[in-house]
Amino acid sequence: MNDVTYRDPEIVQRMNEAFVLVRADGDARPDLAERYRNYAWPATVFLSPGGEQILGLRGYRPPERFGDILEDVLRAHRDGATLDEGSGGGDPPAEDLDEVRRSLTAQLDDMYDEADAGWGQRQRYPLAAPVQHAFYRAAVRGETAWRERALASLERYASLIDPEWGGMYQYSVPNVWDRPHFEKIVPVQAGALRAFSEAYRATGEPRWLARAEQIHRYVREFLRADDGAFYVSQNADLGGHGEAGPSMPGGEFFLLSDADRRALGIPHVDAHVYAASNGLLIEALAELHVASGAQTPLAEAVRASERMLRTHRHQSGLFVHDADNDDPLFYLTDQAQMLAAFVALHQASAQPRWLEEARRLADATIERLRNEDGAFVAHSDDPRAEGFFDGAPVPVEDSGVMAGALITIARLEDEPRYREIAVAALRAAARPSALRARGRMVGEFLLALEMVSNGQVVLSVVGPESAETSALYDAAVRFYDPTRLVELGRPGASRYPYPGQSAVFLCTSQACSMPVYDPAALASSVSSFLGR
């Protein structure tokens, strides 16, 4: 659109005559990104002077077609009409969450490509949450075929890893995995870290950990600031977009060796520091630590968290999106991703402070970003908004992330209120047409529904600071099960009695096991206790 359509002289003249032109950055404005989440970028939106939407377009339009669209929009505006069919979501929420879970599972199943793996065909996109859900089904529900499908998908995803610098390209063109769009964005890097780490934990095969390390190496070198925070993305091409210096399309540049690339320059890195992006990578690095046992990912996750607490936490307890911007809104995506990050840090480190930070953020989000019907909304009230933008939508995936973290806090803290709030939020967001419109992008929501349906098992380690307690805790952390949570308590300060030697108690919401004392026996004890 930038290089062709918006440089066509006739298009430029017509737009300047009849339209007010506004360019918005979806990374900087999560409220707009959420409203137009079902659109492929670039999204082009036509609004009336009163803020009502006349037409929303997804993707590229050549000049000859775009000229006709401009005339159609002007005609519709004169007639007081709209050219949009609506985005859905006006139907009532579903009542039966288990039925919603089954429906969304079928929705993802219908989009799975058995022949070439992955979900969907319009773009080959390396989505992490459907892979994690496939692992969940195999481990918890006994649907073992989905384990192999998850691994087959990850093999295809690996085609998008940059062999020189590491990191994963954003997506590939329809029907093939080896013709990528070369941009590298945080959600893809974080998702790849999570998915490859889980594959290693589920299989023990070193190749999956090696691929996670390829992603980690890239993030450390190219997306990490000196103070430990993480940047947003790296451009698909060298130069262009008004940058000084040489330019080269990504399809040529990323075929070069490391030395030849560096001789030409480094594609531009968007150095904004957003709370949501940092939350995604903090969570992913914590999970990489759990998978690998390496201390570096955990140290990086802690450092980034300290930076976000220092610069992005508002006095309300919520996180601002960009500490260098005076945007008055608080966004759910920032709160949800930072909440998931704190929960993951607690699970990776056993440090109580991260669970305390999670509770503080959860309480602030519940107070400020929750509707009367129990739904979490995309952002705080915006007094500037008019027309189509008046009021905040209910984000499906962010609601899923938020609910999943709240359910975990409820289980670890014995606080049923958080679970009740999570269930209400899932129910309020479960509008069938909105869920269908999200297509394959429902994985996080589905994972939260699985938590509601199946619960979680807590491996509660009790013991003094000793080698025996550390060995039990390490065994608990390394044990793989998608429903597994871990906590560490000291004698006299644990929810379970200290039996005179270091022990692990295995507990669901209905029952607890006898204490387990031997780290080598933990895996078989958990499997027997859960009946798997």
GIJOKA-V270148 format. One record per backbone hydrogen bond with DSSP energy under -0.5 kcal/mol. NH is the residue of the N-H (numbers start at 0). CO is the residue of the C=O. Records with the same first field share a line. If there is no record, write none. Layout:
NH = CO  CO
This chain:
5 = 0
6 = 3
7 = 3  4
11 = 7
12 = 8
13 = 9
14 = 10
15 = 11
16 = 12
17 = 13
18 = 14
20 = 18
25 = 23
28 = 24
31 = 28
32 = 28
33 = 29
34 = 30
35 = 31
36 = 33
38 = 35
43 = 56
45 = 54
46 = 44
47 = 51
50 = 47
53 = 45
54 = 45
56 = 43
58 = 39  41
64 = 61
65 = 61
66 = 62
67 = 63
68 = 64
69 = 65
70 = 66
71 = 67
72 = 68
73 = 69
74 = 70
75 = 71
76 = 72
77 = 73
78 = 74
79 = 76
80 = 75
82 = 53
83 = 53
93 = 429
96 = 94
99 = 95
100 = 96
101 = 97
102 = 98
103 = 99
104 = 100
105 = 101
106 = 102
107 = 103
108 = 104
109 = 105
110 = 106  107
111 = 107  108
112 = 117
113 = 111
116 = 112
119 = 110  117
123 = 171
124 = 122
125 = 169
126 = 124
130 = 126
131 = 127
132 = 128
133 = 129
134 = 130
135 = 131
136 = 132
137 = 133
138 = 134
139 = 135
140 = 135  136
142 = 136
143 = 141
145 = 142
146 = 143
147 = 143
148 = 144
149 = 145
150 = 146
151 = 147
152 = 148
153 = 149
154 = 150
155 = 151
156 = 152
157 = 153
158 = 155
159 = 156
160 = 157
161 = 166
165 = 161
168 = 159
169 = 180  182
170 = 180
171 = 123
172 = 178
174 = 120
175 = 172
180 = 170
181 = 179
183 = 233
184 = 182
185 = 231
188 = 184
189 = 185
190 = 186
191 = 187
192 = 188
193 = 189
194 = 190
195 = 191
196 = 192
197 = 193
198 = 194
199 = 195
200 = 196
201 = 197
202 = 198
203 = 199
205 = 203
207 = 204
208 = 204
209 = 205
210 = 206
211 = 207
212 = 208
213 = 209
214 = 210
215 = 211
216 = 212
217 = 213
218 = 214
219 = 215
220 = 216
221 = 217
222 = 217  218
224 = 228
227 = 224
230 = 222
231 = 269
232 = 269
233 = 183
234 = 267
237 = 247
238 = 236
242 = 239
247 = 237
251 = 248
252 = 248
253 = 249
254 = 251
255 = 252
260 = 256
261 = 257
262 = 258
263 = 259  260
264 = 260
269 = 232  267
270 = 268
273 = 271
274 = 320
277 = 273
278 = 274
279 = 275
280 = 276
281 = 277
282 = 278
283 = 279
284 = 280
285 = 281
286 = 282
287 = 283
288 = 284
289 = 285
290 = 286
291 = 287
292 = 288
297 = 293
298 = 294
299 = 295
300 = 296
301 = 297
302 = 298
303 = 299
304 = 300
305 = 301
306 = 302
307 = 303
308 = 304
309 = 305
310 = 306
311 = 307
312 = 307
313 = 311  317
316 = 313
319 = 311
322 = 272
324 = 321
331 = 377
334 = 330
335 = 331
336 = 332
337 = 333
338 = 334
339 = 335
340 = 336
341 = 337
342 = 338
343 = 339
344 = 340
345 = 341
346 = 342
347 = 343
348 = 344
349 = 345
351 = 349
353 = 350
354 = 350  351
355 = 351
356 = 352
357 = 353
358 = 354
359 = 355
360 = 356
361 = 357
362 = 358
363 = 359
364 = 360
365 = 361
366 = 362
367 = 363
368 = 364
370 = 374
373 = 370
376 = 368
377 = 392
379 = 329
382 = 380
384 = 381
387 = 50
388 = 385
389 = 386
390 = 388
394 = 392
398 = 394
399 = 395
400 = 396
401 = 397
402 = 398
403 = 399
404 = 400
405 = 401
406 = 402
407 = 403
408 = 404
409 = 405
410 = 406
411 = 407
412 = 408
413 = 409
414 = 409
415 = 413
417 = 414
418 = 414
419 = 415
420 = 416
421 = 417
422 = 418
423 = 419
424 = 420
425 = 421
426 = 422
427 = 423
428 = 424
429 = 425  426
430 = 428
431 = 91  429
433 = 430
434 = 430
435 = 431
436 = 432
437 = 433
438 = 435
440 = 437
441 = 439
442 = 439
445 = 441
446 = 442
447 = 443
448 = 444
449 = 445
450 = 446
451 = 447
452 = 448
453 = 449
454 = 450
456 = 482
457 = 506
458 = 456  484
459 = 457  504
460 = 458  486
461 = 502
462 = 488
465 = 463
469 = 465
470 = 466
471 = 467
472 = 468
473 = 469
474 = 470
475 = 471
476 = 472
477 = 473
478 = 474
480 = 478
483 = 480
484 = 456
486 = 458
488 = 460
492 = 489
498 = 496
502 = 461
503 = 515
504 = 459
506 = 457  504
507 = 510
512 = 505
515 = 503
518 = 516
520 = 517
521 = 518
524 = 520
525 = 521
526 = 522
527 = 523
528 = 524
529 = 525
530 = 526
531 = 526
